[in-house]
Amino acid sequence: MNVDEQKAILTLALMAAFADGGNDESERDALKGIAASLAGEGATSLPAAYQDVLMKRVTRADVARALTSPETRQLAFEMAVCVCDADGVQSPAERAFLDGLRADLGLDAGQAQAFVERAESLAAAASAPAAVASGAVAAASPSIPRAPLSAPGAPSEAEIDQRILSAAIRNGALELLPESLATMAVIPLQMKLVHEIGRAYGYDLERGQLKDLLATLGVGLTSQYVEQVGRKLLGGILGAVGGGLLRGLGKQAVSSGMGFASTYALGHVAKRYYAGGRTLSPEMLKETFQTMLGEAKNLQSRYAGDMQEQARSLDTRQLVDLVRRG
């Protein structure tokens, strides 16, 4: 895959991120920052591509024409689908964008729809716990205390620490896999981890509250997915499912860093936040997240072997079940 093809795929991913017009200023700023950071990884023209997309100076059809092989066209479509599903099931505007993209890329309608259905199933599985929580929470109350840490049978602080580490290793393993959907699974698994930690401290949270917390930390769902797959793509480890493109376990340094580090940091920030009764200010939350992110990056090499081992045993056909289990 050449540089022009990489740029085209990432440009289409950015277009997908803006497809429903729902991204707020913080999400746009996050995507802009990601474009700049990925330029340092080798996609030197990506910041300009971001501006082209934002100002609508390029069309979807023009970008699609830069992809000439079946594998790169399939990969571009998969990435766009996952970007649209990163923050939940697709909106009508996102579905219209993807229908047009499939036509622009000349993909088989049946195969494209099969991938869309897999991604939608994964997004729906991610939303399942939130739906249960929402139904259990009274309209007048943002949370219901449930199994606080001091209650009999509640997990200990050490058990929560181990749960965070295990989740970080698993998500790092998912990042080592070349399939697009493997990376998409990281975000809902992170949200489930935060939900689980909140419940351990007596807070039963709705999906919207989880998204707000992540946004406060600067972890946008859409932008996080774009960054993760962008690094995998530029590192040469992202491949189209069913195609022959870039198969095999990825390079540890390039791929699993984001999955491991962001999950570890999110888990420990959630632990401090809910243990303290949700009293940390937005500024303190951001500062704590950045501190824990640095700590996690220093720990990554220690658990590299564990991530590689898990990656070899993960069955990507069971991603929906994996997300449901959390």
N, C-alpha and C positions, 0 to 999 in steps of 0.2 A: 504494500500500500504506500503510495507516494504522499508527499506533503499536501498537494492539492486535494487529494481524496480525503485526507484527515481533516483538512479545513472544511471541506464540503459537509462531511458527516457532522462535525461539531457545529457548523452553522445551522444545519437542519435541526439539531438538538436545541439550539438557542431559539430558533423559530417556534419549535414545539413548546418551549417554556413560556413564550409570549402569546401562544395561540388563543387563549381564552381572555386575554386582556385583564386577568385578575391579579397579576403580580403587583404588590405594592412597592413603594420606593425602596424599602430595605431589601426586598428580594431582587430588585433590579440592580441595586448597588452590589449585592452579593454576587450576582452573575457577572457584573462588570469586573469585579475583583478576581473572580475565577478566570475570566478570559485573559486578564493580565498575568496571573500566576501561571496559567498553562502556556503562555507565550515563552516563559522561561524554560519550559519543558521541551520546546521545539516548535510549537505552533505560533511562529512569530507574527503571523498576520491575523491572529484571532481577535485581538482588541479592535482592529479595524472592522472585522466581521461582525463583532458585537454592535458597533455603531451602525453598520449597514442594516442589520436586522432591526435595531431600535428605530432607526429613521426610515425603515422600509425602502431602502435603496436597492435591494435585491429581491428577486421573486423566488418562490419555492421551486418553480419549474427550471429556472436558470441554474440554481444550485444543484438540483437533481441531475442535470445533464453532465455535470463534472464526474459523475460516478458511472463507470463504463462496464464494470464486471457485475455478474449476478450476486457475488458474495458481498461486495461493498454496498450495493443497493439494498440487499436484505438487512445488512447490519445497520445502515442508516435508518431504515424503517423501524427496526427493533428498538434502537435507541430513542427515537422520537416517541414511540408508544410508551416506553418506560418513563420518559420524562413527563408525559401527560398523566401517567398513573401514579407518579411519585407522591403526590399530595392527596390521593384518593381516586375514586373511579372517575372516568372521563366526563367532562361537560359536553353539551351539544357542540360548542364551538371547537373543542378539541377533537371530537369525532369527525367533524367536517374537515378539519385540517388534515387528519390522518387519512381520510378517504381520498382527499385530493393528492396527498403525498404518495399514496399507493399507486394512483393512476400516473402521476408524474414519473415514478420510478419503474413503471411497467411491470409491477409484481402480480403474481397470480392471486386473484381475489380470495380463493379458498385458503391458500397457505397463509396469506396475510391475516385473514380473519381468525384462523386457528391460533396465531400468535397473540392477537389482540385478546382473545378469550382467555388464554393462559395468564396474560398480564392483568386482565380485569379480575380474574379469580384470585390472584395474589393480592390485589388492592382490596378486594372485598374481605379476604381473610384477615387483612391488617385492621380493618374497621370493626371486625366482630366484637372484640372486647369492649370497645368504646360504646357500641350499641347497647350491650348489656349494662354497662355502667350508667349510661344515660337513662335507661329505663328504671334503674334502681335509685337514682338520685332525685330527691324532691325538687320541684321547680324553684322553690324559694331558697334552697341551700346549695352552695357550690360543691360541697363534699359531705360524705357521711363517714364518720370514724369507723374503721373496720380492721380488726386485728392489729392494734397498735403494738409497737415493738415490745412493750412490757407485758403484753397479754400472754397467757399460757399457750404454748404451741406456736407463737410468732417466731420468725427467724431471728437469730442473734446478729449482732453487728458483724461478726466474723463471717457468718453465713452469707450476709448481704455482700460483703467484700468479695467472697469467693464466687457468688453469682455474677457480679459485675465482671470479674476477670474471665470467667467461663464464657460469658456473652461476648466479650471483646475478642477472645480467641476464635470463637465460632464465626463472628462477623469478619475477622481478618482472613479466615479460611475461605469464606464466601467470596471475598475480594480477589482471591487467587485464581478463581475459576473464570474461564473466558466467556461464559454465557451472560448475555445481557440481563436476564431475569435473576441471576445469582446476585448481581449487584443491587438490583431493585429490592431484594429481600432484606438488605441490611437496614434500611430506614424503618420499616414496620417492626422489625425485631428490636431496634433501639427504642421505639415508642413503647413497646410491650415491656421492656426492661424498666423504663421510667415509671410506667403504670404500676408495675409490680412493687417497685421500691416505695412509691407513694402509698400504696395499700398497706405495706408493712408498717408504715408510720401513721396509719389511720386516715389516709385520704384516698377516696375512691373517685378517680378523675375521669372526666369526659375527654373524648379525643380533641375537642377544641381547646381545652385547657393544656393538654400535652403539646399541641402545636404552638400555642402561645408561649409556653415555657421555652421550647426550642428556638422560637423566633427571638425571644429576649436574649438568648445566648448567641444569636447570630447564626443559628443552624437552620436555614431554610430547607424545607423538604426537597423542593425542586432543584435549588442551587446545589445542595449536597449531592444529589444524584448526578447532575451534570459534571461536577468536579470529580467525583469518583470514576465515572466512566471515561471522562476526558483523560485522566491520568493513565487509566488502563489502555485506552486507545493509543495514546502517544508512546506508551511503554511497549507497545506491540504485543499485548496479551489479551485483547478483546476479540472475540470471534463470533461469527454468525452461527446460530444454532442450525444444524442440518447442513451447513456449508463446509468447505474445507479451510476456512480462513482462520489462521492464528490459533490453532487448537493447542491444548495442553495446559499444564499448570503454569501460572504466570511467574514473573520475577518478583521475589519477595519484597525488595526495597521499593519497587514502584507501586505494587498493587495493594498490599494488605495494610500499609501504614494508615490510610484514612479510616478503613473499617475498624481496625483495632483501636487506634488512638481516639477517634471520636466517640466510640462506644464506651471506652474506659472513662473518658472525661465526663461524658453525659451521666453515666451511672454514679460517679462520685459527687458530681454537682447535685444531682437529684437527692442523693443520700444526705448531704449537708443541708440542702434546702428544706426537705421535709422533716428531718430530725430537728431542725430549728424552728419548726412551726411556720414555715414559709415567710420568714421575716427578712430574708436577705433582699437588699435593694437590687434593681436591675444592674447597676454598676458593679456591685459586689458579685453578682451571678456571672457577669461577663469576665471579670477578673479571675474568679475562681475557675471558670471553664478554661481560660487560657493557661492558667497555672497547671491544671490537671492534664491539659493537652500536651504540654511540654514534658510532664512526668511520664505520660503514656508513651511518647515517642522514644524516651530513653529506655523504657521497658520492652519495646517492641522486639529488639534482637534477642532478648532472653527467651521469648516465647515463639520465635520464628519456627522452630522445629515442631511445636505443637500445632501451629497453624497449617504447616505443610502436611502433617499427618492427618488432620481433620479434613483438609481439602481433598485428599485422596479417597476418603470414605464417603464424602457427601454425594448424595444422589439428587441431581438437579430436577429430576422428574417429581420429586417429593417436596418441592419448595413450598407449595401451598400448605401441606400438612405441617411443615417445619414452622411456618409463620403462625399457624393456628395454635400450635403447641407453645410457641414463645420460647 
